[in-house]
Amino acid sequence: MLNTFFGSWARLTWAMVLSSGLALSITPACAHEVQPTIADLTVAEGAAELVMRVNLEALLSGIDLDTVVDTNDAADADVYDALRARPPEEIADQAARLLERWNDLPLLTVDGAPLMLSTVAISVPENVNIELPRISTWELRGEVTSDPQSATVAWPDGSGALVLRQQGVEAPYTGYIEGGDTTPEINLDGGDAQGAGDALLTYIPVGFDHIIPKGLDHILFVLGLFFLSAHLRPLIWQISAFTLAHTVTLAMGALGWVNVPGSIVEPLIAASIVYVAVENVFHSGLNRWRPLVIFGFGLLHGLGFASVLEEFGLPEGQFIPALIGFNIGVEVGQITVVLVAAACVWWALRV
């Protein structure tokens, strides 16, 4: 009966997947995906500086970035789209309103006292594709006492994720902070670097989040592996080949040994979804070439994973644990996709 289910539903299922894959291949990669803000914190010579890589339009639009994966799904999506079309100088001017709210929070506290930040420089890219997020560089600065000891950063509700990286000290703090959260007290002399266990545990949810809910392309690909056959053995072969391959390129990309632009990788990932969908329509079992093909596609997906780590950065001194944690998160996400798909098939057979 299970084989009948897979046979009768394969064409319909994979026609839908094929359409999704084609849509991905012609849509700019990550056009509306919510991305974390990256902030580098330096406290030295009587001043605290935050240098941020931030999607100002997303923050200015009023979209709750804590609850959406794609800005198209937000009620204020039209506001965000309009802001992306505005000239850079207008966005830079509007950033002043955002900074006022941050100072009221306050965003940065040093030795328990709120620190008022002001803009030193702000660079909003111009002449960019408005179908893609516009990532600006914003440098903030505040005066501190001659010998500050500690600092905390409170990231506002609705702002999405923040990756905070301490600079200029030994064993610097690195943290992944959700909207509405506050960092622990950061020792400004250094020494707050994560231990191996903490780094591993911190990066597991980062890897999982890249699959569920943000990794539609990877979810579709894993479903393609699942729907090839009703038997467990083909799935194990395929998942093993895929995992081995993406682990290799994830590590190589994170080490900086391989760097392929997302504009190349993302369309190829979309093509891999289309290929798997088409092959599933015409083949119902594992042939000797399928694991090799999946291995090749896994190399591509690993480059996609590596681009995420490139955005986040890995903590100094804990590169390997963080990389392993991220990969574990990815694997848990993939297994979750397979388990949910299997549960859906089981339910469909019972009703």
C-alpha positions in Angstrom: 0.0 0.0 0.0 2.9 2.3 0.8 4.4 1.8 -2.7 1.0 2.5 -4.2 0.8 5.7 -2.2 4.2 6.8 -3.5 3.4 5.8 -7.0 0.0 7.5 -7.2 1.1 10.7 -5.5 4.6 11.1 -6.9 3.6 13.0 -10.1 1.3 15.4 -8.3 3.7 15.9 -5.4 6.7 16.5 -7.6 4.8 18.7 -10.1 4.3 21.0 -7.1 7.9 20.7 -6.0 9.1 21.3 -9.6 7.0 24.5 -9.7 8.5 25.7 -6.4 12.0 24.9 -7.7 11.5 26.8 -10.9 10.1 29.7 -8.9 13.3 29.7 -6.8 15.5 29.6 -9.8 14.0 32.7 -11.3 13.6 34.7 -8.1 16.6 36.6 -6.7 18.2 34.6 -3.9 17.1 35.6 -0.4 15.2 38.6 -1.9 12.9 39.0 1.1 14.6 36.7 3.7 15.0 38.3 7.1 18.8 38.5 7.9 20.5 39.0 11.2 22.2 42.3 12.1 25.9 42.0 12.6 27.5 44.3 15.1 31.1 44.7 16.2 31.6 46.3 19.6 34.9 48.1 20.5 35.5 50.0 23.7 38.9 51.8 23.8 40.4 55.3 24.3 37.4 56.7 26.1 34.8 55.7 23.5 32.5 52.8 22.8 31.8 52.0 19.1 29.3 49.8 17.5 29.8 49.1 13.8 26.7 47.4 12.3 25.8 45.7 9.1 22.1 46.2 9.1 19.0 46.2 6.9 17.8 49.7 7.8 14.7 49.5 5.6 13.5 46.4 7.4 13.9 48.0 10.8 12.3 51.3 9.7 9.3 49.6 8.1 7.9 48.5 11.5 7.8 44.8 10.5 8.1 42.5 13.5 11.3 40.8 12.4 11.1 38.4 15.3 8.1 36.6 13.9 8.5 36.6 10.1 10.9 34.7 7.9 10.1 36.5 4.7 9.2 40.2 4.7 6.6 39.5 2.0 4.5 37.7 4.7 4.4 40.8 6.9 1.5 43.3 7.1 3.9 46.2 6.4 5.6 44.5 3.4 4.5 47.4 1.1 6.2 49.9 3.4 9.4 47.9 3.4 9.3 47.6 -0.4 8.7 51.4 -0.7 11.7 52.1 1.5 14.0 49.9 -0.5 13.3 52.1 -3.5 14.1 55.4 -1.7 17.5 57.1 -2.2 20.3 56.3 0.3 20.4 59.8 1.8 16.7 59.6 2.7 17.3 56.2 4.5 20.3 57.7 6.3 18.1 60.6 7.5 15.4 58.3 8.8 17.9 56.2 10.7 18.1 59.1 13.2 14.6 58.2 14.4 15.6 54.6 14.9 18.6 55.7 17.0 16.4 57.8 19.2 14.4 54.8 20.1 17.5 52.7 20.7 18.9 55.3 23.0 15.6 55.4 24.9 15.9 51.6 25.5 19.0 52.0 26.0 20.8 49.9 23.4 24.2 50.0 25.1 24.9 50.1 28.8 28.4 50.6 30.2 29.1 49.9 33.9 25.4 49.9 34.5 24.8 53.4 33.1 22.9 54.0 29.8 25.3 55.2 27.0 23.9 57.7 24.5 25.1 56.8 21.0 25.5 59.1 18.1 26.1 58.4 14.4 29.7 58.7 13.3 29.1 57.5 9.7 26.4 55.7 7.8 26.8 54.2 4.4 23.7 53.1 2.5 24.5 51.4 -0.8 23.2 53.1 -3.9 22.5 51.8 -7.4 21.6 48.4 -6.1 18.9 45.9 -7.2 15.8 46.9 -5.2 14.7 43.2 -5.4 17.5 42.4 -2.9 18.0 43.5 0.7 20.1 46.6 1.0 22.7 46.1 3.8 24.0 49.3 5.2 27.0 50.0 7.4 26.2 52.2 10.4 28.9 53.3 12.9 27.7 54.5 16.3 29.8 56.0 19.1 29.4 57.1 22.7 31.8 58.6 25.2 32.8 56.4 28.2 34.7 56.8 31.5 38.5 56.3 31.4 38.4 52.8 32.8 35.1 51.0 31.9 34.7 47.5 33.2 31.7 45.9 31.6 28.9 46.5 29.0 25.6 45.0 28.0 23.6 45.3 24.7 19.8 45.2 24.8 18.4 44.4 21.3 14.9 45.8 20.8 11.8 43.7 20.4 10.9 43.1 16.7 14.4 43.7 15.4 15.2 40.1 14.5 18.5 38.5 15.5 21.7 40.2 16.3 25.2 38.7 16.1 27.4 40.7 18.5 31.1 40.4 18.2 33.5 42.1 20.7 36.7 43.5 19.1 40.2 44.5 20.2 40.6 42.2 23.2 41.9 38.7 24.0 39.2 36.0 24.2 36.4 38.3 22.9 32.7 37.8 23.5 30.5 36.6 20.6 26.8 36.2 21.0 23.6 35.4 19.1 20.8 37.6 20.5 17.1 37.5 19.6 14.9 40.6 19.6 13.9 41.6 23.1 17.0 39.9 24.7 19.9 41.4 26.5 23.5 40.1 26.5 25.1 39.0 29.8 27.6 41.5 31.2 30.6 41.6 28.8 34.0 42.0 30.3 35.6 44.9 28.4 39.1 43.5 29.1 38.2 40.3 27.3 38.0 36.8 28.6 34.3 36.2 27.9 34.9 34.0 24.9 32.6 31.0 24.8 33.9 27.7 25.9 33.8 24.7 23.5 30.5 23.4 24.9 28.8 26.9 24.9 29.9 27.5 21.3 28.6 24.2 20.2 25.2 24.7 21.9 24.9 28.3 20.7 25.4 27.3 17.0 23.0 24.3 17.0 19.9 26.5 16.8 21.5 28.7 14.2 22.0 25.7 11.9 18.5 24.4 12.7 17.0 27.8 12.0 18.6 27.8 8.5 16.6 24.7 7.7 13.4 25.3 9.6 11.9 27.7 8.9 14.3 29.7 6.7 15.6 27.0 4.4 12.8 26.4 1.9 15.2 25.3 -0.8 16.9 22.8 1.5 13.5 21.5 2.8 12.4 20.9 -0.8 15.6 19.1 -1.6 15.3 16.8 1.4 11.7 16.1 0.5 13.0 15.1 -2.9 15.3 12.5 -1.3 12.4 11.2 0.9 9.9 10.8 -1.9 12.1 8.7 -4.2 11.1 5.4 -2.7 8.9 3.9 0.0 11.9 2.0 1.3 14.4 3.0 4.0 17.6 1.9 2.4 17.5 4.4 -0.5 16.8 7.2 1.9 19.8 6.3 4.1 22.1 6.2 1.1 20.9 9.5 -0.2 21.0 11.3 3.2 24.4 9.9 3.9 25.8 11.1 0.6 24.2 14.5 1.0 25.4 15.0 4.6 29.0 14.0 3.8 29.1 16.3 0.9 27.7 19.4 2.5 29.8 18.9 5.6 32.9 19.0 3.4 32.0 22.2 1.6 30.6 23.8 4.8 34.0 23.3 6.5 35.9 24.5 3.4 33.8 27.6 3.0 33.9 28.4 6.7 37.7 28.2 6.6 37.8 30.5 3.6 39.3 27.9 1.2 36.3 28.1 -1.1 34.2 31.2 -1.8 31.6 31.0 -4.5 29.1 34.0 -4.9 25.6 33.4 -3.8 24.4 34.6 -7.2 26.0 31.4 -8.6 25.2 29.0 -5.7 21.6 29.8 -5.2 20.4 29.2 -8.8 22.4 25.9 -8.8 20.6 24.8 -5.6 17.3 25.6 -7.3 18.4 23.5 -10.2 19.2 20.6 -7.9 15.6 20.7 -6.6 14.3 20.6 -10.2 16.6 17.7 -11.1 15.5 15.6 -8.1 11.9 16.4 -8.8 12.1 15.3 -12.4 14.1 12.1 -11.6 11.5 11.1 -8.9 8.7 11.4 -11.5 10.5 8.9 -13.9 12.3 6.6 -11.4 10.9 4.8 -8.4 14.1 3.3 -7.0 17.7 4.0 -6.2 20.1 3.6 -9.2 23.9 3.4 -8.8 24.3 7.0 -10.0 21.8 8.7 -7.7 24.0 8.8 -4.6 26.8 10.3 -6.7 24.5 13.0 -8.1 23.2 13.7 -4.6 26.8 14.0 -3.3 27.4 16.6 -6.0 24.3 18.5 -5.1 25.3 18.3 -1.4 28.5 20.1 -2.2 26.4 23.0 -3.6 24.2 23.1 -0.5 27.2 23.1 1.7 28.4 26.3 0.0 25.0 27.8 0.8 25.3 26.8 4.5 28.9 28.3 4.5 27.5 31.6 3.3 25.4 31.8 6.4 28.4 31.2 8.7 30.3 33.9 6.7 27.6 36.4 7.6 27.6 35.4 11.3 31.3 34.8 11.8 32.6 32.1 14.1 34.0 32.8 17.6 37.7 33.1 17.8 39.3 30.0 19.5 36.1 28.0 19.2 35.9 27.6 15.4 35.6 23.8 15.4 32.9 23.5 18.1 30.8 26.2 16.5 31.2 24.6 13.1 30.2 21.2 14.5 27.2 22.8 16.4 26.0 24.5 13.2 26.3 21.3 11.3 24.4 19.4 14.0 21.6 22.0 13.8 21.4 21.5 10.0 21.2 17.7 10.5 18.5 17.9 13.1 16.6 20.2 10.8 16.9 17.7 8.0 15.8 14.8 10.2 12.9 16.8 11.4 11.8 17.4 7.7 12.0 13.7 7.0 10.1 12.8 10.2 7.3 15.3 9.5 7.0 14.0 5.9 6.9 10.4 7.2 4.2 11.3 9.7 2.2 12.9 6.9 2.4 9.8 4.7 1.4 7.6 7.7 -1.6 9.9 8.4 -2.6 9.9 4.7 -2.6 6.1 4.7 -4.7 5.9 7.8 -7.5 8.2 6.7 
